[in-house]
Amino acid sequence: MRIGLFGGTFNPIHNGHLRAALEVKEGFELDQIFLVPAAMPPHKKKGELANAAERLAMINLAVEGDAGLMVSEVELNRRGASYTIDTVHYFKKVLPVGTEIFLMMGLDAFLEIDTWKSYRELLDEIPLIVIARPDAEYSETRSGWKKLDSYLKTKISPKYTFKKSKGCYSTPREKPIYIFNKTPLDISATNIRKMIKQGKSISYLVSPKVAEYIQRKGLYI
């Protein structure tokens, strides 16, 4: 069995998240992807963060009816800050022996991984799938991957080498770091929140059920 873990604040979950999950699932032939909302992400400011119950409700609405996407409340049920290494340990403990587990994250998140708790242990324990998305800083995917290459070799380890045949960086010790180009959908939760504050429509950026929930609850106004 092959499983993907896709963590984040999902504040709110949007179609860019869903499309990335679908493409990674197909590209890596995963059986399921668990969306893992963070309760208290240590790298995020609390200012515009919807509460955990609201973010969880939106994720459940977004993936309703999709058997390939599951929602895990493990970080919401854990006290204190949400640390990825603890989540990886949890899934390794509860999933059947022999399950292949991959950790998914965006390129922007990966470029801060050296600030994460026990990040070297994390790189030793689980293969990563790093997803590029177009935005102001990475308008060209190639420039984003150049930043990743430089970051890996200067901040993490100069031993990382890229294996083109496998589409990943690797060392003799750490697990592979795969790079994945998804369909360029320039959608971000930050822009969605700004649009809501400006009274603009967010149709086609989030699922209709999520849009209705945001409006009904008066979120991000």
Salt bridges, closest charged atoms under 4 A:
GLU23 OE2 - ARG19 NE 2.60
GLU48 OE1 - ARG193 NE 3.15
GLU48 OE2 - LYS197 NZ 2.65
GLU64 OE1 - LYS209 NZ 2.26
ASP86 OD2 - LYS117 NZ 3.73
GLU100 OE1 - ARG2 NH1 3.17
ASP108 OD2 - ARG133 NH2 3.59
GLU121 OE2 - HIS89 NE2 2.94
ASP124 OD2 - ARG173 NH2 2.80
GLU125 OE2 - HIS89 NE2 3.27
GLU125 OE1 - LYS92 NZ 3.77
ASP135 OD2 - ARG133 NE 3.78
ASP149 OD1 - LYS153 NZ 3.20
GLU212 OE2 - ARG216 NE 3.12
